[in-house]
């Protein structure tokens, strides 16, 4: 046997010893399994005929020295990704291997080790692909790797701890097509001769470092360059018109500024442009768009652009993502935006936009829309009506009016609904209960009224990664290793070569959602957003009792019903909220006692029932309730017990009623029964007096004489008092 492919199964345990008997084996791929053990003591050490070995995505322990394979003179391809790196004793350093590798990957180790670059690489001269990314390797940029390996085509050193300036060898490397040194601590200026050293680059990624100064304009002269990512640095100068030959350009989060030339938007090559977090300014509404342009992503957020929104965006039907947030755009949302049929992501938040949302605006593929913090008005009539794919609808901090339309229940994929700080009125539609994916609901600071829909208690709050990521799925393929594989291994008999690629994949961008919980506004994104769930109905005019069904929201993390007109008792079913971290019921008209069962909720970090009409003893100070101070209970004069100053009398304690959910007891006195009884008694007394006076003429005359005497007495009293007051003033 010469080639054995066991990849992409669910094998576990140690590698079987019998593998060591396959003395003719040239290719072994065990990637993407659950194999364990240190490969230094595995049967792999006996397979000296191996040319190709892939251990990626297992639970192996892999020594950085590569000592177990020093005698494998035929080894050309070695791949270990997502395993555990282990260091060898210093006695094994500086071992000279017999192999000359073509492809070497030692990346994404499961434990950060602060290691140096493996010593054996000093003796490698035929490398074409080297991947040491995601290892926290320290030291200066290893320019000697380029000097020793003149045939190097791809060098991936991202997510390490390289420091100091970027020093390159002073002669060209025409074979280098991809360099990734992003997410390190490299500083200083980008070498001005980088275009001469790497004249045939296809991808250059140097994001998340400390580069300063200008961006070399010569990068636009590299005709093969398709991906340039210099984001998250401190660069201050750029000539954008000289970089329009690339397809993917990311210069976000630098110190760049100025106006954007027309040629940038009119480029026939540029399709992905990220300029967010800079100081660009001016209007972009009048730029023409090349008929051959295929824009996919445009991100100009967090700059100083002004004027109306650009209508020319609709001339490209390929747009998947548009982010113009945090600028100074003003005016209406153009009806032309209704033509963006393929749009997945739209963010126009934090501008000065006004007017209605066009009723025709309802892209069928739209997944995330952010229009918050503008001056948008009018009711939500038909906008988004057919957006059945919508996952996030963020319309907070505007001036929308009218009721929340019943068609909201048709948005079957909706997971995040943010309508905070508008002028919505009417009742909360029960159609919200049809949204099985809904996990974050914020309708606070509106004028909504009526009872709370009990069916909201049926929401399940599932974990969803769809609400956390914008999935664009755009590949920039690169397979330069194929030629080396054919030269070394011949035509592939198995599929192992396909596992060696490291394509630049524009897969997703993280969503950021602002939601109020624990008395603060937090920005949730990524994996944290996937798990976040909450309901905020505060600062409205909701009335009636809190539905017992809200106790079924066992997965909810935050519930805010404060600043309403809710009555009745706190449901004892709230003890079922086993994951809740923030519960705010303050500023309502709740009465009765606080259910003692709430102490069973051990996840609470913030709890408030302040300013209600609650009575009785505060919950026992144990678990999380031992951490809540007096402010959580203030404004309830009939509450007693720690941490309040009011002490509960011994004889009063047993008589305190405990809320019975089935009987619906609301406290000491049923106020509704009291008002009815008082009204009936008053009416009976008055009618009795009228009947007696009508039937008995003697008592009727006595009653009239009595009334006449009272009137006379009051008259003479007033006259006498007036005379005395007049004499006093004289």
Secondary structure, 3 states (H helix, E strand, C coil): CCEEECCCCCCEECCCHHHHHCCCCCEEECCCCEEEEEHHHCHHHHCCCCCEEECCCCEEEEECCCHHHCCCCCCCEEEEECCEEECCCHHHCCCCCCCCCCEEEEECCCCCCCCCCCHHHHHCCCCCEEECCCCCCEEECCHHHHHHCCCCCEEECCCCEEEEECCCCCCCCCCCCEEECCCCEEEEECCCCHHHHCCCCCEEECCCCEEEEECCHHHHHCCCCCEEECCCCEEEECCHHHCCCCCEEECCCCCCEECCCHHHHCCCCCCEEECCCCEEEEECCCCCCCCCCCCCEEECCCCEEEECCCHHHHHCCCCCEEECCCCEEEECCCHHHHHCCCCCEEECCCCEEEECCCCCCCCCCCCEEECCCCEEEECCCCCCCCCCCCCEEECCCCEEEEECCHHHHHCCCCCEEECCCCEEEEECCHHHHHCCCCCEEECCCCEEEEECCHHHHHCCCCCCCCCCEEEEEEEECCCCHHHHHHHHHCCCCCCHHHHHCCCEEEEEEECEEEEEECCEEEEEEHHHHHHCCEEECCCCEEEEECCHHHHHCCCCCEEECCCCEEECCCCHHHHHCCCCCEEECCCCCCEECCCHHHHHCCCCCEEECCCCEEEEECCCCCHHHHHCCHHHCCCCCEEECCCCCCCCCHHHHCCCCCCCCCCCCCCCCCHHHHHHHHHHHHHHHHHHHHHHHHHCHHHHHHHHHHHHHHHHHHHHHHHHHHHHHHHHHC
